[in-house]
């Protein structure tokens, strides 16, 4: 892993119907995450935000893929930014913002690696599947679609960003922490061929075994791993400031152990930290946890 990190804020608030996640990047910055990463001997630069319009100023053209033109534009700009950061030899850390931003970050990573005849695996932490398409969705919210898009499913306007699809092969994609799926989404997940570890499997087998298997699968015949972490994968008792909390999520140590093991793999090429909603939080505790998890993913240990 490079010892240079560039932080990219993506205050996108279009992928979901509840306002507030546009303040997620600011909430993470307030924790002092850049200085904390420097304390781990990284060279860190915060390159600012990918500008995003607010929903009130956008036209809702497609109720099955809400704000698609605007989200496409943001994801193209994020993809280009991530690509440039990787060209500069740094690790892109995208902080959001709703999970639709992952369409852009994964596109940028995949483009960069594709040009080098390499590819990435994907580890996706989420309480939800994020595998809906405009045909399966109940809400039309694109933050419920980014994993599907990255695997080549869904609206062509999104899957064909960077002019190739899929961005990630399903055999190298792992979804961890799921406990709330839409009925039609279940079939899409099964048919996609991705590996899913529900909370039940984590309870039965332990996070240590689950994350080891996830890393092995994401790293099989790939060169790097992209990590996309939705804070709602954590239990609301430790992360209440998220847009779609679901009881029964990861506890504090399970979440940290997973990040620590990914750091130990040495394969982390890029990371998203998304869905922090300060409006629903208490004393910025969810952002504090998000910052701690970022540090663990980038190698913070008890002993150095």
C-alpha positions as a Markdown table, in Angstrom:
| # | Residue | x | y | z |
|---|---|---|---|---|
| 1 | Unk | 0.0 | 0.0 | 0.0 |
| 2 | Unk | 1.2 | 3.5 | -0.8 |
| 3 | Unk | 2.2 | 5.7 | 2.1 |
| 4 | Unk | 0.4 | 8.6 | 0.4 |
| 5 | Unk | -3.4 | 9.2 | 0.9 |
| 6 | Unk | -5.6 | 11.8 | -0.7 |
| 7 | Unk | -9.0 | 12.5 | 0.9 |
| 8 | Unk | -11.9 | 13.2 | -1.5 |
| 9 | Unk | -15.1 | 14.6 | 0.0 |
| 10 | Unk | -18.3 | 13.6 | -1.8 |
| 11 | Unk | -21.2 | 15.4 | -0.1 |
| 12 | Unk | -23.8 | 13.7 | -2.3 |
| 13 | Unk | -27.3 | 13.6 | -0.9 |
| 14 | Unk | -29.2 | 12.5 | -3.9 |
| 15 | Unk | -29.2 | 8.7 | -3.6 |
| 16 | Unk | -31.6 | 8.6 | -0.7 |
| 17 | Unk | -34.8 | 10.3 | 0.4 |
| 18 | Unk | -33.6 | 11.4 | 3.9 |
| 19 | Unk | -31.5 | 14.5 | 4.0 |
| 20 | Unk | -28.2 | 14.9 | 6.0 |
| 21 | Unk | -25.5 | 12.7 | 4.6 |
| 22 | Unk | -24.2 | 15.6 | 2.6 |
| 23 | Unk | -22.7 | 16.7 | 5.9 |
| 24 | Unk | -20.9 | 13.4 | 6.4 |
| 25 | Unk | -17.5 | 14.6 | 4.9 |
| 26 | Unk | -17.5 | 17.5 | 7.2 |
| 27 | Unk | -18.3 | 15.3 | 10.2 |
| 28 | Unk | -15.4 | 13.1 | 9.4 |
| 29 | Unk | -13.0 | 16.0 | 8.8 |
| 30 | Unk | -14.0 | 17.4 | 12.2 |
| 31 | Unk | -12.6 | 14.2 | 13.9 |
| 32 | Unk | -9.2 | 15.2 | 12.7 |
| 33 | Unk | -8.9 | 12.1 | 10.4 |
| 34 | Unk | -6.2 | 13.7 | 8.2 |
| 35 | Unk | -3.9 | 14.4 | 11.2 |
| 36 | Unk | -4.6 | 11.0 | 12.6 |
| 37 | Unk | -3.5 | 9.3 | 9.4 |
| 38 | Unk | -0.4 | 11.4 | 9.4 |
| 39 | Unk | 0.3 | 10.0 | 12.8 |
| 40 | Unk | 0.5 | 6.6 | 11.1 |
| 41 | Unk | 3.3 | 8.0 | 8.9 |
| 42 | Unk | 1.2 | 8.7 | 5.8 |
| 43 | Unk | 1.6 | 11.7 | 3.7 |
| 44 | Unk | -2.0 | 13.0 | 3.6 |
| 45 | Unk | -3.7 | 15.7 | 1.4 |
| 46 | Unk | -7.3 | 16.6 | 1.6 |
| 47 | Unk | -8.2 | 17.7 | -2.0 |
| 48 | Unk | -11.6 | 19.0 | -1.1 |
| 49 | Unk | -15.1 | 18.1 | -2.3 |
| 50 | Unk | -16.7 | 16.8 | -5.5 |
| 51 | Unk | -19.5 | 19.4 | -5.7 |
| 52 | Unk | -23.0 | 18.0 | -5.5 |
| 53 | Unk | -26.3 | 19.8 | -6.1 |
| 54 | Unk | -29.0 | 19.6 | -3.4 |
| 55 | Unk | -32.2 | 17.6 | -4.3 |
| 56 | Unk | -34.4 | 20.7 | -4.1 |
| 57 | Unk | -32.6 | 22.2 | -7.1 |
| 58 | Unk | -32.9 | 19.0 | -9.2 |
| 59 | Unk | -35.6 | 17.7 | -11.5 |
| 60 | Unk | -37.0 | 14.3 | -10.6 |
| 61 | Unk | -37.3 | 12.8 | -14.1 |
| 62 | Unk | -37.3 | 9.1 | -13.4 |
| 63 | Unk | -39.0 | 7.8 | -10.3 |
| 64 | Unk | -37.3 | 4.4 | -10.7 |
| 65 | Unk | -33.8 | 5.9 | -10.7 |
| 66 | Unk | -34.1 | 9.2 | -8.8 |
| 67 | Unk | -31.7 | 12.0 | -9.8 |
| 68 | Unk | -29.9 | 9.7 | -12.2 |
| 69 | Unk | -28.4 | 12.5 | -14.5 |
| 70 | Unk | -27.0 | 14.3 | -11.5 |
| 71 | Unk | -25.6 | 11.2 | -9.8 |
| 72 | Unk | -24.1 | 10.1 | -13.1 |
| 73 | Unk | -22.3 | 13.5 | -13.4 |
| 74 | Unk | -20.9 | 13.3 | -9.8 |
| 75 | Unk | -19.8 | 9.7 | -10.3 |
| 76 | Unk | -18.0 | 10.6 | -13.5 |
| 77 | Unk | -16.1 | 13.4 | -11.8 |
| 78 | Unk | -15.3 | 11.2 | -8.8 |
| 79 | Unk | -14.1 | 8.5 | -11.2 |
| 80 | Unk | -11.7 | 10.9 | -12.9 |
| 81 | Unk | -10.5 | 12.2 | -9.5 |
| 82 | Unk | -9.8 | 8.7 | -8.2 |
| 83 | Unk | -8.0 | 7.8 | -11.4 |
| 84 | Unk | -5.8 | 10.8 | -11.1 |
| 85 | Unk | -5.0 | 10.2 | -7.4 |
| 86 | Unk | -4.0 | 6.6 | -8.3 |
| 87 | Unk | -1.8 | 7.9 | -11.2 |
| 88 | Unk | -0.1 | 10.1 | -8.6 |
| 89 | Unk | 0.8 | 7.1 | -6.5 |
| 90 | Unk | -1.6 | 7.8 | -3.7 |
| 91 | Unk | -4.5 | 5.9 | -2.1 |
| 92 | Unk | -7.9 | 7.6 | -2.7 |
| 93 | Unk | -10.1 | 7.8 | 0.4 |
| 94 | Unk | -13.6 | 8.8 | -0.6 |
| 95 | Unk | -15.7 | 10.1 | 2.2 |
| 96 | Unk | -19.5 | 10.7 | 1.8 |
| 97 | Unk | -22.1 | 11.2 | 1.3 |
| 98 | Unk | -24.5 | 8.4 | 0.3 |
| 99 | Unk | -23.4 | 5.1 | -1.0 |
| 100 | Unk | -24.1 | 5.9 | -4.7 |
| 101 | Unk | -20.7 | 7.6 | -4.7 |
| 102 | Unk | -19.2 | 4.1 | -4.9 |
| 103 | Unk | -20.2 | 3.8 | -8.5 |
| 104 | Unk | -17.7 | 6.6 | -9.2 |
| 105 | Unk | -14.9 | 5.5 | -6.9 |
| 106 | Unk | -15.0 | 1.9 | -8.1 |
| 107 | Unk | -15.1 | 3.0 | -11.8 |
| 108 | Unk | -12.0 | 5.1 | -11.3 |
| 109 | Unk | -10.1 | 2.3 | -9.6 |
| 110 | Unk | -11.1 | -0.2 | -12.2 |
| 111 | Unk | -10.1 | 2.1 | -15.1 |
| 112 | Unk | -6.7 | 2.6 | -13.6 |
| 113 | Unk | -6.1 | -1.1 | -13.1 |
| 114 | Unk | -7.6 | -2.1 | -16.4 |
| 115 | Unk | -5.1 | 0.1 | -18.2 |
| 116 | Unk | -2.3 | -1.9 | -16.4 |
| 117 | Unk | -3.9 | -5.2 | -17.2 |
| 118 | Unk | -4.8 | -5.6 | -13.6 |
| 119 | Unk | -8.0 | -5.8 | -11.6 |
| 120 | Unk | -9.5 | -5.3 | -8.2 |
| 121 | Unk | -11.6 | -7.4 | -5.8 |
| 122 | Unk | -14.3 | -5.7 | -3.7 |
| 123 | Unk | -15.3 | -6.0 | -0.1 |
| 124 | Unk | -18.5 | -4.2 | 0.6 |
| 125 | Unk | -19.8 | -3.8 | 4.2 |
| 126 | Unk | -23.5 | -2.9 | 4.4 |
| 127 | Unk | -26.7 | -3.7 | 6.3 |
| 128 | Unk | -28.4 | -3.7 | 2.9 |
| 129 | Unk | -27.7 | -5.4 | -0.4 |
| 130 | Unk | -27.4 | -2.3 | -2.6 |
| 131 | Unk | -28.2 | -4.7 | -5.4 |
| 132 | Unk | -31.4 | -3.2 | -6.7 |
| 133 | Unk | -31.9 | -2.1 | -10.3 |
| 134 | Unk | -34.5 | 0.4 | -11.7 |
| 135 | Unk | -36.7 | -2.6 | -12.5 |
| 136 | Unk | -36.5 | -4.1 | -9.0 |
| 137 | Unk | -36.5 | -1.1 | -6.7 |
| 138 | Unk | -39.4 | -0.1 | -4.5 |
| 139 | Unk | -38.1 | 3.4 | -3.8 |
| 140 | Unk | -36.1 | 4.4 | -6.9 |
| 141 | Unk | -33.2 | 5.5 | -4.6 |
| 142 | Unk | -29.9 | 4.9 | -6.3 |
| 143 | Unk | -28.0 | 4.5 | -3.0 |
| 144 | Unk | -29.7 | 1.0 | -3.1 |
| 145 | Unk | -28.1 | 0.2 | -6.5 |
| 146 | Unk | -24.3 | 0.9 | -6.5 |
| 147 | Unk | -23.1 | -2.7 | -5.9 |
| 148 | Unk | -25.4 | -3.9 | -8.8 |
| 149 | Unk | -24.0 | -1.1 | -11.0 |
| 150 | Unk | -20.4 | -2.0 | -10.2 |
| 151 | Unk | -21.2 | -5.6 | -11.2 |
| 152 | Unk | -22.7 | -4.5 | -14.5 |
| 153 | Unk | -26.4 | -4.6 | -13.6 |
| 154 | Unk | -28.9 | -1.7 | -13.8 |
| 155 | Unk | -29.1 | 1.6 | -15.7 |
| 156 | Unk | -26.7 | 1.8 | -18.6 |
| 157 | Unk | -26.1 | 5.4 | -17.9 |
| 158 | Unk | -24.3 | 4.2 | -14.7 |
| 159 | Unk | -22.9 | 0.8 | -15.7 |
| 160 | Unk | -21.2 | 2.3 | -18.8 |
| 161 | Unk | -19.3 | 5.0 | -17.0 |
| 162 | Unk | -15.7 | 4.7 | -18.2 |
| 163 | Unk | -17.1 | 2.8 | -21.2 |
| 164 | Unk | -16.7 | -0.7 | -19.9 |
| 165 | Unk | -18.7 | -3.0 | -17.7 |
| 166 | Unk | -18.6 | -4.7 | -15.2 |
| 167 | Unk | -16.1 | -2.8 | -13.1 |
| 168 | Unk | -15.8 | -5.8 | -10.7 |
| 169 | Unk | -16.2 | -9.5 | -11.5 |
| 170 | Unk | -18.8 | -11.1 | -9.3 |
| 171 | Unk | -16.5 | -13.9 | -8.3 |
| 172 | Unk | -14.3 | -11.3 | -6.6 |
| 173 | Unk | -17.0 | -9.4 | -4.8 |
| 174 | Unk | -18.0 | -10.0 | -1.1 |
| 175 | Unk | -20.9 | -8.5 | 0.7 |
| 176 | Unk | -20.6 | -8.5 | 4.5 |
| 177 | Unk | -23.1 | -7.7 | 7.4 |
| 178 | Unk | -26.3 | -7.9 | 5.4 |
| 179 | Unk | -29.6 | -8.1 | 7.4 |
| 180 | Unk | -32.2 | -6.2 | 5.5 |
| 181 | Unk | -32.9 | -7.1 | 1.8 |
| 182 | Unk | -35.8 | -6.2 | -0.5 |
| 183 | Unk | -37.7 | -9.3 | -1.8 |
| 184 | Unk | -36.8 | -8.8 | -5.5 |
| 185 | Unk | -33.3 | -7.8 | -4.6 |
| 186 | Unk | -32.7 | -11.3 | -3.1 |
| 187 | Unk | -33.1 | -12.9 | -6.5 |
| 188 | Unk | -30.6 | -10.5 | -8.0 |
| 189 | Unk | -28.1 | -11.2 | -5.4 |
| 190 | Unk | -28.4 | -15.0 | -5.8 |
| 191 | Unk | -28.2 | -14.8 | -9.6 |
| 192 | Unk | -25.2 | -12.4 | -9.5 |
| 193 | Unk | -22.9 | -15.0 | -8.0 |
| 194 | Unk | -21.4 | -12.7 | -5.4 |
| 195 | Unk | -20.5 | -14.1 | -2.0 |
| 196 | Unk | -22.7 | -12.9 | 0.9 |
| 197 | Unk | -22.0 | -13.1 | 4.6 |
| 198 | Unk | -25.1 | -12.2 | 6.6 |
| 199 | Unk | -25.0 | -11.3 | 10.3 |
| 200 | Unk | -26.2 | -14.8 | 11.1 |
| 201 | Unk | -23.1 | -16.2 | 9.5 |
| 202 | Unk | -20.9 | -13.8 | 11.4 |
| 203 | Unk | -22.7 | -14.8 | 14.6 |
| 204 | Unk | -22.1 | -18.5 | 13.9 |
| 205 | Unk | -18.6 | -18.4 | 12.6 |
| 206 | Unk | -17.0 | -15.2 | 14.0 |
| 207 | Unk | -15.7 | -12.2 | 12.2 |
| 208 | Unk | -12.1 | -13.5 | 12.2 |
| 209 | Unk | -13.1 | -16.5 | 10.0 |
| 210 | Unk | -15.5 | -14.4 | 7.8 |
| 211 | Unk | -13.1 | -11.6 | 7.0 |
| 212 | Unk | -10.3 | -14.1 | 6.3 |
| 213 | Unk | -12.5 | -15.9 | 3.7 |
| 214 | Unk | -13.7 | -12.5 | 2.3 |
| 215 | Unk | -10.1 | -11.3 | 1.8 |
| 216 | Unk | -9.1 | -14.6 | 0.2 |
| 217 | Unk | -12.0 | -14.4 | -2.3 |
| 218 | Unk | -11.6 | -10.7 | -3.1 |
| 219 | Unk | -7.8 | -11.3 | -3.6 |
| 220 | Unk | -8.1 | -14.4 | -5.7 |
| 221 | Unk | -6.6 | -13.6 | -9.1 |
| 222 | Unk | -6.8 | -9.9 | -8.4 |
| 223 | Unk | -4.1 | -7.4 | -7.6 |
| 224 | Unk | -5.8 | -5.0 | -5.1 |
| 225 | Unk | -8.9 | -4.7 | -3.0 |
| 226 | Unk | -11.4 | -1.8 | -3.0 |
| 227 | Unk | -13.1 | -1.4 | 0.4 |
| 228 | Unk | -16.5 | 0.2 | 0.5 |
| 229 | Unk | -17.8 | 0.7 | 4.1 |
| 230 | Unk | -21.4 | 1.8 | 4.8 |
| 231 | Unk | -21.6 | 2.8 | 8.5 |
| 232 | Unk | -25.1 | 1.3 | 8.8 |
| 233 | Unk | -23.4 | -2.1 | 8.8 |
| 234 | Unk | -22.6 | -1.3 | 12.5 |
| 235 | Unk | -25.2 | -1.8 | 15.1 |
| 236 | Unk | -27.2 | 1.4 | 15.9 |
| 237 | Unk | -26.0 | 1.2 | 19.5 |
| 238 | Unk | -22.6 | 2.3 | 18.3 |
| 239 | Unk | -23.6 | 4.1 | 15.1 |
| 240 | Unk | -26.9 | 5.8 | 15.3 |
| 241 | Unk | -26.0 | 8.6 | 12.9 |
| 242 | Unk | -26.9 | 6.8 | 9.7 |
| 243 | Unk | -29.8 | 7.2 | 7.3 |
| 244 | Unk | -31.1 | 3.6 | 7.4 |
| 245 | Unk | -30.2 | 2.0 | 10.8 |
| 246 | Unk | -31.0 | -1.7 | 11.2 |
| 247 | Unk | -30.7 | -3.5 | 14.6 |
| 248 | Unk | -28.3 | -6.4 | 14.9 |
| 249 | Unk | -25.2 | -5.1 | 13.2 |
| 250 | Unk | -21.5 | -5.4 | 13.8 |
| 251 | Unk | -20.3 | -4.5 | 17.3 |
| 252 | Unk | -17.3 | -2.3 | 17.9 |
| 253 | Unk | -14.6 | -5.0 | 18.0 |
| 254 | Unk | -16.1 | -6.9 | 15.0 |
| 255 | Unk | -15.9 | -3.8 | 12.9 |
| 256 | Unk | -12.3 | -3.0 | 13.9 |
| 257 | Unk | -11.1 | -6.6 | 13.5 |
| 258 | Unk | -12.4 | -6.6 | 10.0 |
| 259 | Unk | -10.5 | -3.4 | 9.2 |
| 260 | Unk | -7.3 | -4.6 | 10.9 |
| 261 | Unk | -7.3 | -7.8 | 8.9 |
| 262 | Unk | -7.8 | -5.9 | 5.6 |
| 263 | Unk | -4.8 | -3.7 | 6.6 |
| 264 | Unk | -2.7 | -6.8 | 7.3 |
| 265 | Unk | -3.5 | -8.2 | 3.8 |
| 266 | Unk | -1.5 | -5.3 | 2.2 |
| 267 | Unk | -3.9 | -5.2 | -0.7 |
| 268 | Unk | -6.0 | -2.1 | 0.0 |
| 269 | Unk | -5.9 | 0.2 | -3.0 |
| 270 | Unk | -8.8 | 2.5 | -2.2 |
| 271 | Unk | -11.6 | 3.0 | 0.3 |
| 272 | Unk | -15.1 | 4.6 | 0.7 |
| 273 | Unk | -16.6 | 5.6 | 4.0 |
| 274 | Unk | -20.2 | 6.5 | 3.5 |
| 275 | Unk | -23.7 | 7.2 | 4.9 |
| 276 | Unk | -22.8 | 9.2 | 8.0 |
| 277 | Unk | -25.7 | 11.5 | 8.9 |
| 278 | Unk | -24.8 | 14.0 | 11.6 |
| 279 | Unk | -28.4 | 15.2 | 11.9 |
| 280 | Unk | -29.3 | 11.8 | 13.4 |
| 281 | Unk | -26.1 | 11.5 | 15.4 |
| 282 | Unk | -25.1 | 12.3 | 19.0 |
| 283 | Unk | -22.0 | 14.4 | 19.6 |
| 284 | Unk | -20.5 | 13.2 | 16.3 |
| 285 | Unk | -20.0 | 9.7 | 17.7 |
| 286 | Unk | -20.8 | 7.9 | 14.4 |
| 287 | Unk | -18.2 | 10.0 | 12.6 |
| 288 | Unk | -15.7 | 9.3 | 15.4 |
| 289 | Unk | -16.2 | 5.6 | 14.9 |
| 290 | Unk | -15.9 | 6.0 | 11.1 |
| 291 | Unk | -12.6 | 7.8 | 11.6 |
| 292 | Unk | -11.4 | 5.0 | 13.9 |
| 293 | Unk | -12.3 | 2.4 | 11.4 |
| 294 | Unk | -10.5 | 4.2 | 8.6 |
| 295 | Unk | -7.4 | 4.3 | 10.8 |
| 296 | Unk | -7.6 | 0.5 | 11.4 |
| 297 | Unk | -8.0 | -0.1 | 7.7 |
| 298 | Unk | -4.8 | 1.9 | 7.1 |
| 299 | Unk | -2.8 | -0.1 | 9.7 |
| 300 | Unk | -3.3 | 1.4 | 13.1 |
| 301 | Unk | -2.3 | -1.3 | 15.7 |
| 302 | Unk | -1.9 | -1.7 | 19.4 |
| 303 | Unk | 1.8 | -2.4 | 18.9 |
| 304 | Unk | 3.7 | -1.0 | 15.9 |
